[in-house]
Amino acid sequence: MKKWHKHVIDELELSLNDAIGVPDTRQVQDAARADSITETVHNALRELMIEEQGYAVKAFGLNDFAPVAPEKMRSTRMKPYRFPLRRGEESNIRRNMLRALRRNPHMQALLPA
């Protein structure tokens, strides 16, 4: 009877797991982390004004996020939203959105120290 070398057996097990479609624990952890980050970003976006949410959807391609009215309004000096935006107003929306996201404690937790 032939003796199988350890590396041959390991390769057979690896190819068998790939053929069966057993998810790698690292892939599962990466998917769970990505879902957690997505949920955190969506929750942070829901606190923004509806105009800023709409800008985020358009600018960053967040097709799976639907803008909703925030529960509470924050005071800003931003002008009411109109279509089409005049030159410079879109950059104000972007600046206000990024400022609000940077101040969000859940978003700060995602950033490296």
Secondary structure, 3 states (H helix, E strand, C coil): CCCCCHHHHHHHHHHHHHHHCCCCHHHHHHHHHHHHHHHHHHHHHHCCCHHHHHHHHHHHCCCCCCCCCCCCCCCCCCCCCCCCCCCCHHHHHHHHHHHHHHHCHHHHHHCCC
